[in-house]
Amino acid sequence: RPKSEIEVYLASLGMDNPALPSFIASMDDELAKDFVEKLIILSKFPKDIIKDLLDTVIRKRASIKNPSAWLVVSMKKEQPCN
């Protein structure tokens, strides 16, 4: 099956979580746009941190009201300001 545009884009960011495209597709347009903007920031993190955060946000999606905000807080925890 050919990859969708979002799958190709996520792969270009180094994010190959198979659940991610459908997770983004389940969001309304504004939230999806905001979430993808956060993924662009997240793509600068080490691969293991990216994988851990994506696995967690997808696994806990039922209890996370705003995945974008959750990612921002989680990224700040991973890279505290000095």
SERO-156122 format. One record per atom (N, C-alpha, C): atom name; residue number from 0; y negated, z, x negated; residue in one letter. Coordinates in pm, 1 decimal, decimal comma. Each point is the difference from the previous one (the first is absolute). Example, Ala and Ser with C-alpha at 12.3 -4.5 7.8 and 13.67 -1.06 7.14 Angstrom:
2
<"N"; 0; <569,0; 780,0; -1319,0>; "A">
<"CA"; 0; <-119,0; 0,0; 89,0>; "A">
<"C"; 0; <-120,0; 0,0; -90,0>; "A">
<"N"; 1; <-105,0; -72,0; 35,0>; "S">
<"CA"; 1; <-119,0; 6,0; -82,0>; "S">
<"C"; 1; <-109,0; 73,0; 77,0>; "S">
***
This chain:
82
<"N"; 0; <118,0; 0,0; -85,6>; "R">
<"CA"; 0; <-118,0; 0,0; 85,6>; "R">
<"C"; 0; <-122,9; 0,0; -89,2>; "R">
<"N"; 1; <-96,6; -84,9; 31,4>; "P">
<"CA"; 1; <-121,8; -1,0; -82,4>; "P">
<"C"; 1; <-79,5; 129,1; 18,7>; "P">
<"N"; 2; <-66,7; 41,3; -105,1>; "K">
<"CA"; 2; <-80,0; 122,9; 7,7>; "K">
<"C"; 2; <-126,8; -26,2; 79,8>; "K">
<"N"; 3; <-41,4; 101,3; 75,1>; "S">
<"CA"; 3; <-124,2; -9,6; 75,8>; "S">
<"C"; 3; <-117,6; 14,6; -96,1>; "S">
<"N"; 4; <-117,2; -33,4; 49,3>; "E">
<"CA"; 4; <-121,5; 10,4; -82,0>; "E">
<"C"; 4; <-20,0; 142,8; -50,0>; "E">
<"N"; 5; <23,2; 98,2; 88,2>; "I">
<"CA"; 5; <-20,0; 140,1; -40,0>; "I">
<"C"; 5; <103,7; 41,4; -104,7>; "I">
<"N"; 6; <123,6; -48,3; 13,1>; "E">
<"CA"; 6; <102,7; 33,5; -99,3>; "E">
<"C"; 6; <-36,5; -55,7; -137,5>; "E">
<"N"; 7; <-50,5; -122,8; -2,5>; "V">
<"CA"; 7; <-41,2; -61,6; -126,6>; "V">
<"C"; 7; <-116,1; 79,2; -60,3>; "V">
<"N"; 8; <-95,4; 36,9; 85,0>; "Y">
<"CA"; 8; <-116,1; 74,8; -47,8>; "Y">
<"C"; 8; <42,0; 136,8; -54,1>; "Y">
<"N"; 9; <84,0; 71,0; 73,2>; "L">
<"CA"; 9; <45,2; 131,9; -45,1>; "L">
<"C"; 9; <77,7; -11,4; -131,8>; "L">
<"N"; 10; <80,5; -103,3; -11,7>; "A">
<"CA"; 10; <74,5; -21,8; -124,6>; "A">
<"C"; 10; <-96,5; -23,9; -115,5>; "A">
<"N"; 11; <-110,4; -69,9; 28,0>; "S">
<"CA"; 11; <-98,6; -25,4; -105,8>; "S">
<"C"; 11; <-66,4; 129,8; -46,0>; "S">
<"N"; 12; <-0,1; 100,0; 87,4>; "L">
<"CA"; 12; <-53,6; 131,9; -36,3>; "L">
<"C"; 12; <107,1; 88,3; -64,9>; "L">
<"N"; 13; <122,2; -50,3; -6,7>; "G">
<"CA"; 13; <109,9; 76,6; -57,9>; "G">
<"C"; 13; <63,9; 95,4; 98,9>; "G">
<"N"; 14; <-15,2; -30,3; 127,9>; "M">
<"CA"; 14; <53,5; 87,2; 104,8>; "M">
<"C"; 14; <108,3; -75,9; 76,0>; "M">
<"N"; 15; <124,9; 33,0; -30,8>; "D">
<"CA"; 15; <110,3; -74,8; 58,8>; "D">
<"C"; 15; <82,5; 82,6; 98,2>; "D">
<"N"; 16; <-61,0; 102,1; 56,7>; "N">
<"CA"; 16; <70,3; 82,4; 99,2>; "N">
<"C"; 16; <27,4; -86,1; 123,7>; "N">
<"N"; 17; <128,0; -20,0; 35,8>; "P">
<"CA"; 17; <31,9; -90,9; 110,6>; "P">
<"C"; 17; <-52,6; 47,3; 135,9>; "P">
<"N"; 18; <-27,6; 128,1; 14,8>; "A">
<"CA"; 18; <-50,0; 51,6; 128,0>; "A">
<"C"; 18; <-151,3; -14,0; 13,4>; "A">
<"N"; 19; <-68,3; -29,0; -109,5>; "L">
<"CA"; 19; <-146,1; -1,9; 1,2>; "L">
<"C"; 19; <-61,1; -107,5; 90,7>; "L">
<"N"; 20; <47,5; -125,3; -2,9>; "P">
<"CA"; 20; <-61,6; -101,1; 87,6>; "P">
<"C"; 20; <6,1; 35,9; 148,8>; "P">
<"N"; 21; <113,8; 49,6; 46,5>; "S">
<"CA"; 21; <10,1; 36,3; 142,4>; "S">
<"C"; 21; <-82,4; 125,0; 30,3>; "S">
<"N"; 22; <-11,2; 90,5; -97,4>; "F">
<"CA"; 22; <-83,9; 118,4; 16,3>; "F">
<"C"; 22; <-145,2; -42,7; 20,6>; "F">
<"N"; 23; <-48,0; -92,7; -83,0>; "I">
<"CA"; 23; <-137,3; -50,0; 13,5>; "I">
<"C"; 23; <-15,7; -76,6; 131,1>; "I">
<"N"; 24; <99,8; -79,6; 35,8>; "A">
<"CA"; 24; <-6,2; -79,1; 124,5>; "A">
<"C"; 24; <-8,7; 88,7; 124,0>; "A">
<"N"; 25; <49,2; 122,8; -10,2>; "S">
<"CA"; 25; <-1,9; 90,5; 115,9>; "S">
<"C"; 25; <-137,7; 63,5; 22,2>; "S">
<"N"; 26; <-91,3; -18,3; -97,2>; "M">
<"CA"; 26; <-133,4; 60,3; 9,8>; "M">
<"C"; 26; <-95,0; -94,0; 74,3>; "M">
<"N"; 27; <-106,9; 58,8; 56,7>; "D">
<"CA"; 27; <-103,2; -88,1; 55,9>; "D">
<"C"; 27; <-75,1; -64,8; -117,0>; "D">
<"N"; 28; <-75,4; -104,3; 28,6>; "D">
<"CA"; 28; <-62,7; -80,8; -105,6>; "D">
<"C"; 28; <-88,8; 80,3; -93,9>; "D">
<"N"; 29; <-82,7; 88,4; 56,0>; "E">
<"CA"; 29; <-92,0; 78,1; -83,8>; "E">
<"C"; 29; <75,2; 93,1; -94,4>; "E">
<"N"; 30; <99,8; 69,4; 54,4>; "L">
<"CA"; 30; <78,1; 92,0; -82,7>; "L">
<"C"; 30; <76,7; -77,7; -106,2>; "L">
<"N"; 31; <57,6; -113,1; 36,8>; "A">
<"CA"; 31; <75,5; -81,0; -95,7>; "A">
<"C"; 31; <-90,9; -46,5; -113,7>; "A">
<"N"; 32; <-120,1; -44,7; 33,4>; "K">
<"CA"; 32; <-95,9; -46,2; -101,9>; "K">
<"C"; 32; <-34,9; 115,4; -94,2>; "K">
<"N"; 33; <-28,2; 116,2; 56,3>; "D">
<"CA"; 33; <-33,3; 117,8; -79,2>; "D">
<"C"; 33; <118,4; 40,6; -89,0>; "D">
<"N"; 34; <119,9; -3,2; 56,1>; "F">
<"CA"; 34; <119,9; 38,8; -73,2>; "F">
<"C"; 34; <23,4; -95,0; -118,2>; "F">
<"N"; 35; <-15,8; -130,1; 22,9>; "V">
<"CA"; 35; <19,5; -97,1; -107,9>; "V">
<"C"; 35; <-104,8; 20,2; -109,5>; "V">
<"N"; 36; <-123,0; 34,8; 39,9>; "E">
<"CA"; 36; <-102,5; 30,1; -101,4>; "E">
<"C"; 36; <43,6; 117,8; -86,8>; "E">
<"N"; 37; <62,5; 99,9; 60,8>; "K">
<"CA"; 37; <49,7; 115,6; -76,6>; "K">
<"C"; 37; <117,1; -41,1; -88,8>; "K">
<"N"; 38; <82,4; -94,1; 48,3>; "L">
<"CA"; 38; <112,1; -47,1; -81,9>; "L">
<"C"; 38; <-50,2; -70,6; -125,4>; "L">
<"N"; 39; <-112,9; -69,9; 11,3>; "I">
<"CA"; 39; <-57,9; -67,2; -116,2>; "I">
<"C"; 39; <-36,8; 104,0; -106,2>; "I">
<"N"; 40; <-57,7; 110,8; 43,1>; "I">
<"CA"; 40; <-32,7; 109,9; -92,8>; "I">
<"C"; 40; <129,2; 59,0; -57,5>; "I">
<"N"; 41; <96,5; 22,7; 87,9>; "L">
<"CA"; 41; <127,4; 59,3; -41,1>; "L">
<"C"; 41; <72,4; -88,1; -102,1>; "L">
<"N"; 42; <-19,9; -130,4; 6,9>; "S">
<"CA"; 42; <71,5; -91,3; -89,9>; "S">
<"C"; 42; <-33,0; 24,7; -146,7>; "S">
<"N"; 43; <-107,3; 72,1; -27,6>; "K">
<"CA"; 43; <-38,3; 30,1; -138,7>; "K">
<"C"; 43; <75,5; 122,0; -55,4>; "K">
<"N"; 44; <74,4; 68,4; 85,1>; "F">
<"CA"; 44; <76,8; 117,5; -41,5>; "F">
<"C"; 44; <132,7; -43,4; -62,5>; "F">
<"N"; 45; <64,9; 90,7; -74,2>; "P">
<"CA"; 45; <133,2; -31,0; -54,5>; "P">
<"C"; 45; <100,1; -29,7; 112,9>; "P">
<"N"; 46; <94,9; -88,7; -30,8>; "K">
<"CA"; 46; <98,1; -46,3; 100,7>; "K">
<"C"; 46; <73,8; 115,4; 68,0>; "K">
<"N"; 47; <37,2; 103,9; -74,9>; "D">
<"CA"; 47; <76,2; 108,7; 60,8>; "D">
<"C"; 47; <-82,7; 75,6; 103,5>; "D">
<"N"; 48; <-128,8; 15,5; -26,5>; "I">
<"CA"; 48; <-88,0; 67,5; 96,8>; "I">
<"C"; 48; <-18,6; -87,3; 123,5>; "I">
<"N"; 49; <-19,0; -130,1; -21,2>; "I">
<"CA"; 49; <-12,6; -92,7; 113,2>; "I">
<"C"; 49; <122,7; 10,8; 89,6>; "I">
<"N"; 50; <118,0; -6,9; -62,2>; "K">
<"CA"; 50; <125,1; 5,5; 76,8>; "K">
<"C"; 50; <11,0; 131,2; 76,8>; "K">
<"N"; 51; <-27,0; 111,1; -65,3>; "D">
<"CA"; 51; <10,0; 131,0; 65,8>; "D">
<"C"; 51; <-95,0; 11,3; 118,9>; "D">
<"N"; 52; <-126,1; -41,3; -19,4>; "L">
<"CA"; 52; <-98,2; 11,9; 109,1>; "L">
<"C"; 52; <34,6; -92,0; 115,7>; "L">
<"N"; 53; <41,2; -123,9; -28,6>; "L">
<"CA"; 53; <35,7; -91,8; 108,6>; "L">
<"C"; 53; <123,9; 48,6; 74,5>; "L">
<"N"; 54; <100,8; 44,8; -74,1>; "D">
<"CA"; 54; <120,8; 52,9; 65,3>; "D">
<"C"; 54; <-36,0; 116,1; 91,7>; "D">
<"N"; 55; <-87,7; 87,2; -47,7>; "T">
<"CA"; 55; <-37,4; 118,3; 78,7>; "T">
<"C"; 55; <-81,4; -37,3; 123,7>; "T">
<"N"; 56; <-100,9; -85,9; -15,0>; "V">
<"CA"; 56; <-84,4; -34,5; 115,3>; "V">
<"C"; 56; <82,7; -72,0; 106,8>; "V">
<"N"; 57; <96,1; -81,6; -42,1>; "I">
<"CA"; 57; <83,7; -70,9; 97,5>; "I">
<"C"; 57; <98,3; 97,0; 64,5>; "I">
<"N"; 58; <60,0; 86,5; -79,2>; "R">
<"CA"; 58; <97,3; 95,7; 53,3>; "R">
<"C"; 58; <-64,9; 97,6; 99,0>; "R">
<"N"; 59; <-124,1; 41,3; -30,2>; "K">
<"CA"; 59; <-67,9; 99,8; 83,4>; "K">
<"C"; 59; <-97,4; -61,9; 99,6>; "K">
<"N"; 60; <10,7; -131,8; 24,6>; "R">
<"CA"; 60; <-100,6; -68,6; 82,5>; "R">
<"C"; 60; <-19,6; 61,8; 137,6>; "R">
<"N"; 61; <103,0; 58,3; 56,5>; "A">
<"CA"; 61; <-13,7; 59,6; 133,5>; "A">
<"C"; 61; <-94,0; 120,4; -1,7>; "A">
<"N"; 62; <-6,4; 70,3; -113,1>; "S">
<"CA"; 62; <-83,5; 120,0; -6,0>; "S">
<"C"; 62; <-134,3; -22,7; -70,2>; "S">
<"N"; 63; <-19,4; -118,5; -57,2>; "I">
<"CA"; 63; <-126,6; -29,8; -68,7>; "I">
<"C"; 63; <-88,7; -78,4; 95,5>; "I">
<"N"; 64; <-110,8; 63,2; 42,2>; "K">
<"CA"; 64; <-88,5; -65,1; 97,5>; "K">
<"C"; 64; <-75,2; -117,7; -60,6>; "K">
<"N"; 65; <-47,7; 15,6; -123,4>; "N">
<"CA"; 65; <-77,4; -105,3; -64,2>; "N">
<"C"; 65; <58,6; -28,0; -139,0>; "N">
<"N"; 66; <83,9; -102,4; -10,2>; "P">
<"CA"; 66; <64,4; -28,8; -128,2>; "P">
<"C"; 66; <-99,7; -28,9; -112,5>; "P">
<"N"; 67; <-113,9; -59,4; 31,8>; "S">
<"CA"; 67; <-100,4; -29,6; -102,8>; "S">
<"C"; 67; <-55,8; 128,3; -58,7>; "S">
<"N"; 68; <-37,3; 92,0; 86,2>; "A">
<"CA"; 68; <-53,7; 128,5; -46,3>; "A">
<"C"; 68; <106,4; 76,1; -79,2>; "A">
<"N"; 69; <123,2; -3,9; 47,3>; "W">
<"CA"; 69; <109,2; 67,6; -69,6>; "W">
<"C"; 69; <16,0; -56,9; -141,1>; "W">
<"N"; 70; <-7,2; -133,1; -12,5>; "L">
<"CA"; 70; <12,0; -62,6; -131,7>; "L">
<"C"; 70; <-113,0; 43,0; -92,3>; "L">
<"N"; 71; <-122,3; 4,6; 51,5>; "V">
<"CA"; 71; <-115,1; 40,0; -81,8>; "V">
<"C"; 71; <19,5; 142,0; -52,6>; "V">
<"N"; 72; <36,5; 91,5; 87,8>; "V">
<"CA"; 72; <21,8; 139,6; -41,0>; "V">
<"C"; 72; <113,5; 7,3; -102,4>; "V">
<"N"; 73; <105,9; -73,2; 24,6>; "S">
<"CA"; 73; <114,5; 2,4; -91,9>; "S">
<"C"; 73; <-35,1; -58,8; -135,3>; "S">
<"N"; 74; <-79,3; -108,3; -0,2>; "M">
<"CA"; 74; <-41,7; -58,8; -127,8>; "M">
<"C"; 74; <-88,1; 97,1; -78,5>; "M">
<"N"; 75; <-87,6; 71,3; 71,1>; "K">
<"CA"; 75; <-85,7; 97,8; -68,5>; "K">
<"C"; 75; <83,6; 111,8; -60,9>; "K">
<"N"; 76; <107,0; 39,6; 67,7>; "K">
<"CA"; 76; <88,3; 104,2; -54,6>; "K">
<"C"; 76; <70,5; -49,1; -125,9>; "K">
<"N"; 77; <34,0; -130,2; -1,3>; "E">
<"CA"; 77; <69,7; -57,8; -115,3>; "E">
<"C"; 77; <-92,3; -21,5; -118,3>; "E">
<"N"; 78; <-127,9; -19,1; 27,7>; "Q">
<"CA"; 78; <-95,5; -29,1; -106,2>; "Q">
<"C"; 78; <-124,6; 86,1; 20,0>; "Q">
<"N"; 79; <11,0; 130,2; -27,1>; "P">
<"CA"; 79; <-113,5; 89,3; 23,3>; "P">
<"C"; 79; <-120,4; -35,5; -87,6>; "P">
<"N"; 80; <-115,9; 17,8; 54,9>; "C">
<"CA"; 80; <-123,3; -25,1; -76,1>; "C">
<"C"; 80; <-17,1; 110,6; -103,0>; "C">
<"N"; 81; <-44,1; -37,1; -117,8>; "N">
<"CA"; 81; <-19,7; 100,5; -106,2>; "N">
<"C"; 81; <-144,7; 43,2; -5,7>; "N">
***
